[in-house]
Structures are given as structure tokens and as C-alpha cells.
Amino acid sequence: MKKYIIILNLALFISFFSHMNAQVAIGKTSVNGSGILDFGTSVSTIRTIVMNPINLPTCNATVKGAIASNAATGQLATCNGTAWTNNGSTSSSVTVSGTDAGNGVILGNPATTASGALILESTDKALILPKYAYPDLQVKIPTRGALVYDTTRKAVVYYNGTAWQIF
């Protein structure tokens, strides 16, 4: 229950400040550069972005650029506007259940037509992933779907439930 209250509070906080077209920093006092969402890098408070596996929706121009964790293959998939492309190696799939409670949290463009749990839409800002040197050593108990930037390998890495893979 406490976990859900924390998630709800974070969603409300982000939702409130997203209408101001502000930048959001989590675990730090300021955003680096022109990021729309930025995470701190303290090893004592490891933070990752977690992408729960889903059954991929239809890929079209509306969802072009979307990244999702493909429940059927266990891989990260990207939508190029016409088809989903799997990236990385496979792992076992996980069944995810839940209830759609709304349109999610939007940062950037409050008039967006995109749908998702967290929508980052801006013409001049981007997501700044959590950054760690050797996340396979730093993140002691990773969650399947964790997504971070590996500063040593200079690559985005994804935890597929078994191992970290380069995205």
C-alpha cells in the first residue's frame, strides 16, 4: 500500500509541474542541460526507469518513437511508425494485469494526443536516463525492465530479468 501511495504522490507531483512546462529532477537539485526529466546518480539511492512488459499496440504514426517492453519476446521494442522492431536478446515473458486508470502522466505538451503511462513530449527537451558506471555491478537487485545509461560502455542498457543487455 505504501508503494502505491508513493507512486500516486510522484504522479501527482509530476502532473502538477508538467502543466508549467518545467523540467523535473528526481534525486538531485537541478536538471542537466535541456532535459525534461532527469535522475540523480547517487549509488546509495539507485534509481532506474522500469518498463513493464506489455502486449504491443498497433504501431502507427501516432506512436512513432515509442519504446516498450514486449511481453511476447522479453525484448525492448521501438515503433518506427509502421512496425515494431525488437532490440537485444530474448528472455521469458511475464503476464501483467491491471486496470487502465486514465491517460497517464504527461510532461511537456499538455495537448498531446499520445497515450501511455508516462508521456514525454517536447520539441526542445529530452529524457535524461539514470546514469551509472557498470550498472550490472552498481544496481544490486535490478527489476526486470530497468533502463539506465551505462557511462562506462557509453550505451543504454536494459535489464531483461536475467542480464543487462545493450539496447
N, C-alpha and C positions, 0 to 999 in steps of 0.2 A: 504494500500500500504506500509506504514511504517513497518508493521508487517512482510510482505513478504521480504522486504529489510533486516531486522534484521535476519530473518531465513536464507536467502541466504548468508549473511555475516558470520553467525555462521557455516553454512555448508562448505563454502569455507575455513574458518579458521581451522575447524576440518580436512577437506580433506587435506589441506596443511601440517599440522603437523602429520597426520596419516602415511604419507609416511616415516617419520623419526622413526616410531615405538615408538613415545613418549607417555607419559601419559598426559591426558588432565584434567585440573582442571577448573571448572566453578564456579565463585563466591568465589574463595579462591586462595591463592598463591601457594599451593603445594598439591600434591596428597597424601592421606594417604596410606601407605603400597604399595602394588603392584597393585593398581587399574589401569585400562586402562582409565576410565572416572569417575571423582569424582565431587561431588557438594558441595558447601558451605551450611552452616546451619543457616545463619542469618535470624531471624524472619522478619526483615524489607524488605528482598528481597527473599521471599518464592519462591523456585524453585521445580518443580516436573517433572517427566517424564510423558508424556501424550501419551497413546496408543489409537489411533483412531480405532473404530470398523471396522473390515473387514470381508468379506466372506472368510472363511478359505481355503487356498490352500490345495492340496493333501499333506498328512503327509507321509514323507518317510525319509530314512536315510540322505538325503541332508539337510532337515530342522529339524533334530532331535535336541531337546533342545530349539527350538524356543518358544517364548511366544507371544501370540496375543490376542487382544480383539475381541471376537466372536460376530459379528453383529447379528447373529441369536438368541443368548441367552443372550447377555449382560454380559457374564462372561469372565474372563481371561481363556485362554486355553493353554495347553502345548502339544507339539508334542513329543511323546516318540520314534519316528522312524517308527511307523506303524499306529498310530491313535492319534487323538486329544482328550485330556481329559479336560473337563470343571472343573473349580475350583470356589468355592464361590457360592453366591446366584444369582438369575436371576434378570434382570431389562428389561425395554423396549428396543427394538433395535432402532438404528438410521441409516438412509440411508446416506452413504458417497459417494460423487462423486469426481472425479478429473482426472488428466492425469498423467500417468507414465512418468516422465521426465528423467529417466535414472536408473542407478544401485544403487543410494543412496550413503551414506557416509560410508566408511569402515575405522575402526580403528583396527590396529593390523596387520593382514595379507593381504597385497595388492593383493595377488594372490588367494584370496578366491573364491570359486565357489558359495557361498551362495548369496541369493538375499534378499533385504529388504531396507527399508528407512534408517535405521542405523544398521550397522553390526559391532559387537564387536567380534573379533576372535583372541584369543591369547592362547598359551599353559601355560603361567605363570601369566596372569593378568586377572582381572575380573571387572565388572561394580560395582561401589560403589554407591548405591542408595542415593538420598537425605534423610537425617536423621532428624526426628522431634519427640519430645515427644508430644504425643497426637495430631496427625495431624488433627483430627476432630475439635480440638479447635484452633490450630495454623493456618491452611490454611482456611482463612475466606470464600473465594469463590472458592472452588475447581472446576476443569474442569473434566468432565467425562473422565475417562481413566487415571487419575493421579495415579502414582505409587510411593510410598515412603516407607522408613523403619521407623517403629514406635519404638523408643528407649525405651519406657515405656513397651509396650506389647512384645517387642523383636520379632517382626514379620513384614513381608512385608504386606502392606495394599494397597488396590486398591479402588479408588472412582468410583462406578458404575453408577453415575449420580444421585443417591438418597442418598446413605450412603456409608461410608467407610466399607470395608469388608476385613477380613484376607485372604490372598492369600495362 
